[in-house]
Amino acid sequence: MPTLNKIRTAIRGRQSPNPADPALRGLRTALTLFFALDGLLFAGWVVRIPAIKEQTGASEGALGLALLGVSAGAVATMAVAGRLCHRFGSHPVTVVAGILMSLGIALPPLTHSALSLGLVLLVFGAAYGGINVAMNSAAVDLVTALRRPVMPSFHAAFSLGGMLGAGLGALVAGHLSATRHLLLLAAVGLVVSALAGRALLAHPAPRAERRPEPSAAATTGFGAAAGNGRGRRLVVVFGLIALCDAYGEGALADWGALHLQQDLDARAAVAAIGYSVFALTMTLGRLMGTVLLERLGQTTTLVAGGAAAAVGMLLGSLAPTVWAALVGFALTGIGLANIFPVAVGRAGELAGPTGVATASTFGYGGMLLGPPAIGFLADTWSLPVALTTVAGLAGMAALIACTTRNVVRAASR
């Protein structure tokens, strides 16, 4: 295939690929649809958590343990997904995981206890983990081919899907049962997986050199460490940054609506809008992500984002009114917007699907810790106090980014 060969040649630095090339354009469109589908399905599930909680009769602590199933399934699958991407390619794994996730979202309404809910969420979480590793690995290859830091645009599609999923959940909360709502989302997911999957499978992933050229290394600030022991340690560092971010995203997804409804007496529809506000501002932040990275660089973007998220979540968790809490959620979304894309994308540049799997495992380890930790802290003190841990970890992400910059600069001298 001449077009694919031309892309591969360009990736090796002998010529620049044309972003308007039909192959690149088709890959970007298909990947964008899968990122959006991931956000749509996940948000569609989380806005119905209050209804599923009532259906199962679970306490906050028991619900926290059940929600652990999503993260446990995701983390357990991610390392396997990285190996599958190496063996079969990231595109086929993305399509299969998208289909499984679409089927998995129909399972929670069939449960009537915290135990059974946790078990079906393991299935949903496994598909969620698989699609995140596979589509991020595919995106890293495409970003390298384009030679622009457009990874945030893919995650903007995820956030847009989350915003749409939460918004639709708010609209149908009073009209459709959780069962009908999630079955409808399953059908939508299967259709999108079939259409976008066909386009994705039609274009093999462009193969990128994992070690950047000197010019690229100079612009990233981390290139000197790629491909050696320091590079592997940096993958872990980026994984820790992803962990801090994912903890916050998971906390708002799992507990944000319940906090607004239970602690601030918001109606169910308004509580669902809370996650939609968070997803909207995260989408806007990610749409601006490429410009921010080109103008400010990775470290400044990470530090500013972590600080903004810390302030926003303190407001969101401790505010005395619904509207003040929504402002806090909005600021948190802007702050967290580009932390995870930068961390996972950089790990993928350093180590391919294995790097993506490692950073993602750390990241969704944050979700693994988040639901039960917040649930138990809420039982001990209160849900608002438990949610302040999100602010603490956001500040930690900013601190790690600063420390990483200093370490790499010292090592490069």
N, C-alpha and C positions, 0 to 999 in steps of 0.2 A: 504493500500500500504506500504510494508515494507521499501522501499527506502525512502519514504517521512517521515515515522515515525522516521527512523534513523536520518534524517536531523533535524527534530524538536527536537529530544532528544539531538543532538549535539549542537544545538543553545542554549539550556538551560544550557550548560556547562558540561554535563555529559560525553561527548566524543567529539572529534574534527571531523568535517565532512571531507570527502576526496574530495579535489578539482577535482579529476578525476572521481568522481561519475557521471554516465550518466545523472542523473536528473539535477545536478548542471551545467554540461557542456551544456546540452540542453537549460536550462534557460539562461545561459550567452550568448550563440550564438544567440538565438532569440532576446533577449534584445539588443544585439549589433547591429543587423540588423535594429531594430526599431530606435535606436539612429542615425544610419547612414542614414536611410531614412528621418528622420526629418531634418538633415542637408542638404541632397541632395535637398529636395523640397524647403526648405527655401532659400538656395543659388540660386537655379534655378530661383526663383521668383525675388530675389533682383538684379541679374545681368541684368534683363530685365526691371528694373525700368526706365532707360532713354528712352527706346522704348515706354513704357506705358505712360510716361510723355508726350512724343511727340504726341502720339495717342489721349490723352485726352485734350491736349492744356493747361494743368494746369501750373500756376506760381509756384515758389518755395514754397511760403507760402501755396497755395492751395494744392500742393502735400504733404507738411508736414502734413496738416490736414487730407488728405486722408490716408496717411500712419499711422495715428493715429488709423485707424480702426483695423490694425493687433494687436497692443498692447491693445487697448480697448477691443476687443473681447477676447484676451487671459486672461487679468486680470479679466474680468467679469466671465469667465468660471472656473478659477482655484479653487476658494473656493468650487464651486459645484463639480468639479472633485474630490477634496479630499473627499467629502462626498460620492460620487459614489464609490470611491475606498474602503471606509469603508464598504459599503453595498454590492457591487457586487464583489469586489476584483480588484486589480490593473491590472491584466492581461487582463480580458475582456475589461476594459475601454481603455487600451492601443490599443487593436486591433480595436475597434470601432473608436477611435479618429484617428488612422492611415488611415483608409478608408475615413473618412470625410475630412482629410487634403489632401488626394490625389485627391478627387473630387473638393475641394475648389480651388486648384491651377489652375484649368482650367477656373475659372471665370473672372479674371482681363482682359484678352484680349477681353472680350465681352463688356467692358465698353467704353464710349466715353465722359465722363465728370468726374471731380474730385469728385462730389457727388456720382455718381454711383460706382466709384472705391472705395470710402470709405465704401460704404455699402457692397460690396462683400468682401472687406478685413475684415469686421467684422466676416463673416462666416469663412474665412480662419484662422483668428486669434483665433476664438473660438476652432477650432480643434487643432490648434497649442498649445494653453494653456492646453487643455485637455490631449494631448499626453505627454506633458512635465511633468505634475504632475503625471500621471499614471506610465510612464516608470521610472521616478526617484524614485517613491515609491517602485516599483518592484525591482529596483537596490539596494535601501537601504536594503531591506530584504535579497537580495542575498549577498551583501557585508558583512552583519553581519554573515551570514551563513559561508562564506569563512574565516572570521576573518582576513582579510587583507584590507588595504585602496585602493581598486581597482576601486573606483568610477571614478577617472580621466580616466580610460581606456574606460568606456562607453562614456564619453564626448569626448574622442579622436575619437571615431567612429562618433559622431556627426560632429566634425570638419573635419574628413576625408570625410564624405558625403558632407559637405559644400565646401571643396576644389574641389571635383570631380564635384559638381554641378556648381561651378563657372568656373572651367576649361572647362567643356563641353559647358557652356554658351558662353565662349569666342570663342570656336571653331565653334559653329553654328551661332554666331551672324550675320555673313555676308551671311549665306546660308539659314537659316530658319527664318520665321516670328516669332514674339513673340507668336502668337496663336498656330502655329504648335509645337513650342518648348515646351510650357507649357502643351499642350495636350499630348505630348509624355511623359512628366514627370508624368502626371496624370496616364497614363497607367502603367508605371513602378511602381508607388506607389501602385496601386491596386494589382499588381502581388506580390510585396514584402509583402504587408500586409496580403495577403492570405496565402503565404507560411510560413512566420515567425509567423503569428498569429496562424496557426495550431499547430506549435511546442510550442508556448507559452501557449496556452490553454490546451495542453496535460499535463502540469506540474503546479499544484497549487503552489502559492507562499509560500515559507517557512516562518513560523511565528516566528518572532524574539522578544525577550524581549527588550523593549525600553530603560530600564534603564541598563547601562553597569555595569558589575561586577567591584569590586575595582581595579583589575589588569588592566582592560581596561580603567577605569577612569583615572588611573595614567598615561597611555600613551597618552591619548587625551588632558589632561589638562582642560577639561570642564566637566568631569563626575560628579563632586560634585554638580553641579547645576541642573542635570537632574531630572525631575520628580517633581519639585516644582516651586514656583513663580519665582525664579531666572532662572530656566530652560526656562520658558516661555519668560522671558525678553531676554534671550540669543537667542532664536529663532528669535526675532525681530532684535537683533543685527546682526545675520547672514543674515537676510533679507536685512538689510541696506547695508551690504557688497555685497550681490548679486545684489542689485540695482545699485551700482556704477559700477560693472562689466558689467551688462546687458546694461546699458546706452552706454558704449563704444562699445560693440558688435553690438548693434542696430545702432549706429551712423555710424560705418564703413560699415555695411550691407546696410543701406538705402542711405548714402551720399558719401561713399568712391569712388565708380565708377564715380559718378557725379562730385566730386571734381577733380579727375584726368582728366576727359574729359573736364570739363568746365574751370577750373582754370589753368591747366597745359597743355592744348591742346593735351592730349593723344588721340590716336585713340580708337574707341569703343572696339576693341579686347584687347588693352593694359589696358584700364580702367577696363575691366572685370577681367583681370589677377590680378589687385590690391587686390581684395577681396580674390582671390585664394592664393596669397602670405600670406595674413593675416591668412587664414584658415590653410595653410600648417604649419606655425610656431606654431599656436595654437595646431594643431594635435601633432606635435613633443613635445611640452611642456607637453601636457596631457599624451602622451605615457611615458614620464619620471616622471609623477606625483606620481605614487606609490612609486618609489625610493626616490623622494624628500621628500615626507611626512614621510617615514620611517626613513630617515636620518636627516632631518632638523626639522621636526615637523610642525604643522599646522600654527603657528603664523609666523615663519620665512619665510615659503613658501608664505603666504599671503602678508607679508610686502615687500619682495623682488619682488614679482610679481607686486604689485601696483606701486612700484617705477620705475620698468622697463617700465611698460605701460605708466606712466606719461611722461617719457623722450621720449619714442618712438612716442607718439601721438603729442608731441610738434614738433618733427621733421617731422612727416607725414603731419601735417596740415600747417606748415609754410615753408617747404622746397621749394626752387625755381625751382627744377627740378623734373621730374617724377621719376627718379631712386632714388633720395634721399628720396622722399616721400614713395617709395616702401620699402626702408630700414626701415623707421619709422613704416610703417604698420607691417613689419616683427617683429620688436622689441615689438610693442604693442601686437601682437598675443602671443608671448612668455610670456609677463608679465601677460596678462589676462587669460592665459590658465587654471590655476588651482584654480582661485578665486571662480568662480561660483560652480564647483563641490564640493569643500570643504564646502562652505557655505550651499548649499542645502542638501548635504549629512549629515552634522552635524545636521541641523535642523530636518531632517528625523529621525536620531537616537534618538533625544530628544523627538519627538512628533509624529512619524509615518507619514501617509499621510497628516494629518493636519499640521504638521511641514513643510513638503515639500510644501504644498499648500500655507502656510503663507510666507515662504521664497521666493517661486516662484512668488507670487503676488507682493511682494516688488521688486523682481528682474525685472519682466516684467513691473512693474511700471516705472522702469528706461527706458524701451523701450517706455512706454506710454508718458513719459515726453520728451524723446530724439527727435523724429522726428519733432514735432511742435516747440520745443524750438530751435533746430538747424535751422529749416526753417525760423522762425521769426528773429533769430539773423543774419542769412545770408541775409535776406531782409534789415535789419537795417545797418549792417556793411559789412560782407562778409562771404562766406562759410568757408574759412580757419580760420578766427577768431572764428567763431561759433564752429568749431571742436576742438579748444583748451579746451573747457569745458570738453572734454573726459579726457584730462590729469589731470585736476583739480579733477575730481571724482575718478580717479585711485589713486591719492595721498591720497584722503580722505579714500578710502578702506584700504590702508596701515595704516593710522592713527587710524582708528576704530579698526583694528586688534590688534595694540599695546595697545590701551586703554582697550580693552576687556581682554587681557592677564593680565594686571595689576589689573583690577577689580576682576577677578576670583582668582588670587593669593592672594589678600588681603582677599577675602571672605573665602578662604580655610584655613587661618591661625587659 
